[in-house]
Amino acid sequence: MSKVVVANDHGAVELTARIVDYLRQRGFEVNYLGTAENKSVDYPDMAELACTEFKKGGYEFGVLCCGTGIGISISANKIKGIRCALPQNCFAAKMAKEHNAANFIAFGGRIDYQEDVLDMVAAYVDAEISQDERHARRRAKMMFLEN
């Protein structure tokens, strides 16, 4: 069974619960590190917690959620080795994995998406990382920027 790490702040409690349920229905083992309460939690702390856990190994990917998805994705992307995408639709979710090999995706609990977030999660999960040389080259350049 593939493992996934998930974390959220208070701005995405309900959305994250839907995502966790969906991932479990899809057969993933979910390590849920977020908050299930509406009590204020700082999204950088949640991003750091999930990304640190992910980097221990054994996880296929991670999901992060905050009010907009912006703050938690920016925070995650500050951590070496993390590529967190903030998809706005199914196409972007698929491309995040296929072209960019994103190892995290993020969503906003207070965003009115045009497409269902669970459909975006499915598009990401079902995509495969492209082995095309041009995408591999671009990913290497992207990760070089960490230095």
N, C-alpha and C positions, 0 to 999 in steps of 0.2 A: 504494500500500500504506500503510495506517495504521500509525503508529508508537506504541509504548508504552514507557514507562520502568519498569524493575523494579529493586528493591533489597531486600536482606534482611540480617539479622545472622545470627550462628551458630546461633540458636535455631530457624531455619526453612530450613535448607539443602535438605533433601529436598523439602519442600512447594513451595518456590520453584522448584526444578528442574521439578517437575510442572507448575506454572503456566506457566513459560516455554515448555516443550514444547507445552503446550496452545495457548497464544497463537500460537505459530509455526504450528501445525497449522491454526489458524483464519485464517492469512494475515497476521498482524501482523508487522511488523518490530520486534524487541525489542531495546532498548538495555538490556542487563543490567549493572547497576552493583554488584550485591551480592557477597557472599562465597560461594564454593563450598566453603569449609573450615569445620571445626568450631572453629577458633581464634577466641577472643573478639573481637567487634567491637561497638562501641557503637551501639545503634539510633538515637539522635538524630543521629549522624553520617551514617548511611545514609539517614535521612529527609531531612536537609538536602541531601545529595548528589543524591538523586532529584528532590526538589522544585525545587532550583535548576536542574537540567537541564530539567525539565518547563517551567519558566517561560521558558526560552529560546525556546520555541515549536516547533510542528510535531508535537506529541504529542497523541494522542487522549485518553489517560488514563495513570495510573500505578498500579502495584501495589506495596505494601510489606508485608513480613513480618518478624515477630520471634517470640519464644517464645509470646507470647499475642496479639500484634497490638495490644495496648493501648498500650504505650510508644511504638511507632513511629507509631501513628496520632495520639496526643496530640502528639508532636513535630512531625509534618507539619502539624497544624492550628495550630501556632504561627506558621507561615510565611504571610505575607500572600498571599491569593489561592488558597490551598489549602483544599479541602473534602474531607477524608479520612473515609470511612465505614468502620466495622468491622462488617460484616454477620454475623449469626449464622445466617441461612438464605437461601434463594433469594428469598423475598418481600422481605426487608430489602435484599438486594443490588439487586433491581429498583427498589425505591422510592428507594434511595440515589441512583440516577441519574435516575429519572423525576421525582421530587418535589424532591430536593435538589441535583440537578446536581453530584453528587460527582465530582471530577476524579481522585480516588485512592480505592482500596479497600485494606483491610488485612486480613491474616489471621494466625493464630497457628499456628506449627509444632508446638506442644505441646498444642494444643486438640483434643479429640475432638468434632468437629462431628457433629450428627445428619444433616446433608446433606453430600454431597461438595463440597469447596471448588471443584472444577472446574465443578460445576453452578451454584454461586453466581457464579463468574466468568462463565459463559455467560449467566445471568440479567441480570447487570450489562451485559455487552457488547451483548446483544440488546435491552435497554431503550432507549427514546428519551426525551429530556428533555421533560417536559410543558411546553406553551406556555400552559397554563391560567393566567389572571391571578392567581388566589389563590396558586398555587405560585411564580410569578414574584415576587409581592409578598413572600412569605415568604423567598425566596432573597435578595432585595435587603435585607431587614431583617437577615438572618443575616450578610451580608457587611458591613453597616454596623457591626456589632459589632466589627469589626477596628479601627475608628477609636477 
